Amino acid sequence: MESREIFSGLATIPPVFLRLDGRAFHGLARSLALARPFDARFCRAMAEVSARLVAESGLSPVLAFTFSDEISLYFTTLPFSGRVEKLDSVAASFAATCLTLALGISEPLAFDARVVQASPEYAETYLQERQAEAWRNHMNAWCQETLVREGMDPRKAADSLKGLPSESLHEMMFSRGVNLAKTPSWQRRGVLVYRREEERAGYNPVTGQEVSALRKVVTVDTDLPLFTSPEGVAMIRSLVRGPGP
């Protein structure tokens, strides 16, 4: 039988991204009556899933970036000797289980998963591109939902927005009293989950003295800078390349 498992030995080497996408989540949105165009409860659930992938999955990614129903995990070391089938299946199943628990639902959920080869340099570009996609998704979601509320058929609303430049989408909403640049940051720029060092107070039972130590804690950042800004470049560079000299 093992000789017929023709993809079981397919392996990759780090660094890589592993991107998870929710499968048919439009049905989930309907069944949960999620707020449109964005639902804060769903965002918190996806952030929780991302944090558990970083801290509890045993996969040990460096970071997770999430927006909408997408999660990107960045790895500089890989479990399972880098076997692609194991990485994809374990990450997708773990994420689906965590999201089910976070939302408290009984409906089955599924994510698909893919491996994206990277380098430290490309990792910066990848995160900038995914954040740019979060912005495009944000604009389209607001505009489409607005047109639907005004009476347009959902499919016609989506078709009418295709190919429009971001300036036109922004102006469309601004003329209706919504400044897309002032919506919550997590809608526009996504959420980043990573470990950071934090000084914690402790107690040494041998010496009987209070001591402090640096501990790595999982951080869920919902107020991100633009990854193309100097602050954003410095932030993601420190994560994907490690601290500088």
Secondary structure by P-SEA (a helix, b strand, c coil): cccccccccccccccbbbbbbbccaaaaaaaacccccccaaaaaaaaaaaaaaacccccccccccccccbbbbbbccccccccaaaaaaaaaaaaaaaaaaaacccbbbbbbbbbbbbcaaaaaaaaaaaaaaaaaaaaaaaaaaaaaaacccaaaaaaaaccccaaaaaaaaaaaccccccccccccbbbbbbbbbbbbbbbcccccbbbbbbbbbbbbbccccccccaaaaaaaaaaaccccc
